[in-house]
Amino acid sequence: MRYAAILALLILVAAPAGAQAPAPVAAVPLVQNWTHFSDPEEGAFRVEVPQGWRVAGGTVRRNALQYRSWVSATAPDGATILAINDPSEWGYVVPSPLLAAAGFREGSLYNGGGGTTYMVAHYRNGEQFAAWWGRRKLAALCGAVKLTESRARPELTAQINAVARAYGIQHDAGEARFACVKAGQAMTAYILASVMVIGGPAGAIWYAETIAGVLSPSPVAGIAAGLLAHMLASVEVNPAWVARQSQTNLDVSRIAARSNAAISDGIMRSWESRGAVIDRVLAEDERARLGIDVYADPATGTKYTVANDHKFYWANPSGVIVGTETDAAPKGFSRLERVPPQ
């Protein structure tokens, strides 16, 4: 988005006297085509991602017992990011007098044996972890970060534990929402986390077994959350890879595979725009209710969901969207055409 801001400034400087400077618009590409991304490291999974987006992911393994599969998809303009799991996230061990006596205090790394390494940290449930992780990650992505809401998701916890209890593992799910600013644009971040604990929170090993997050311009954040939910629901774990894991990792892998559908549905229940603009174009009254609209680039066929606060919309070759009140093309931008409801 830094380049988008520089481009907007250049357009303003080059505009003739009296010309109206284009206003930046909150937008996310309307995804109607998906493509498969397969884990390039271990072939552990494959997942559907929006076609044309920048995608990264794989399986990061610290040792035979500690690994994390992850994927992220970034919209062409860089404004919207969809993420499943975090390759840099640690597993944790709860502080104890025994650890403290050995010099292992909060924030230190502890060798758990068998090549495993844990960070010493007090247990955080799903709600607490979502807020904690969100603050850490958003600090590098946008400014003026503010936690606006966090809550537990007991109904989702119950669904996941219905599977996990058979393996002697407990989960707790929760979510957090943040407001922040990126390149002068109001952004919304949403994180849903399912924390797994072995041994009970008072003396346990714990970590976030699933982290699902989205960062997007605020008016279209609900649409972006729908795309994230689609990705989660599409994850397929490779049975051959699962069969190669140790029994402990085998159990965790099975739980993760069975939990994705519940987490996907849990994300959608958190947003007013449930099911909006994933595989279909919104109806007229739905667009008005959500304050959004759909426009298309006639040259490329790319569709965008935009905040409905301008009369005319324009796109440049990088996918940056601007809006104006007059039908005068900003330099370097081509006009988008409104897509009527279907």
C-alpha positions, 0 to 999 in steps of 0.5 A: 500500500506504500506504493499506492499512496505514492501513486495517489500523490503523483496523480494529485501533483500532476493534475491540472489546476482545479481538477478533483483529486481521486479519493482512495476507495475501500475495495476487495476483488470479487472472487469467483475463481479459486485455485489450489495451493499445495504445501511445497515443503512436505505435501501435507495439505492443499487449500483453495485460494483466490485466483490471482492473489499472492500466495505463500505457505507450507509446513515449517518444522522445528523438529520431528514433533513440532511443526506448523502448516500455514498459508496466506493470500494477499490481494493484488493491491496489497490491502487485504490479507487472509491468513491461516496459522503463523509459521513463527508461532511457538508452542508454550509451557506454563511457568512453574516453581520447578522451571523458575528454580532452573532459571526458566522464567516468562519469555525464556525458551525451554528444552522439553526433551526429544528435540522439542523447544517451548517458550515459557508463558502463562496459559491464554484461552482462545479469546486472550490469545486472539487479542495477544497475537493480534496486537503483536502481528498488527504492529508490523502491518498497520498503525494506531492499532486498537482492540475493539472487541474480544469474546469467547466462542463457547459454542465453537469450543464445544464443537471442536472438543467433541472431536478432541476429547477422544484424543485426551486434548482440550481446546478453547476458541475465541476471537478478537477484532481490531481497528488500525490505519494503513496508508491513510485507510481505516482497516479492520482485523479479525482473528479467531483462535483455537488454543489446545492444552495438554495437561490442564492450564495450571501445568500444561503445554499449550499452543494455538492449534488454529489461528485464522486472521484477516486484515482488510479495509473496514467497509469490506472486511466482512466480505474478506472474512467470507473469503477466509472462511471459504479457504478454511473449509477447503483445506484438505490434509494429505492422508499419506502425510498424516500416516507418516506422523508420530502418534501424538502428531497424528492425533493433532492432525486429525483434530485439525482436519475435523475442526476446520469446517466448524471454524469456517462456520464460526467465522461466518457467524461473526459477520453480518455479511454471512455468505456475501460475495463468495460465489455470487453477486449480492442482491440490490437490497443486500448491497444497500444494507451493507453499504457496498457495491460491485464494479468490473474492469471491462478490459480484464473482467476483474470484479471488485466489491467497493464501499458505496460512497462515490458516483464513479470508480476507477482502477489502475493496472496494479488493481488500486481503486479510486472513486470520484464524484465526476466522470473525469478519468484520473491519470493512469486509471480506467473506468469501472462499470457497475455490475447489476445484481444477478 
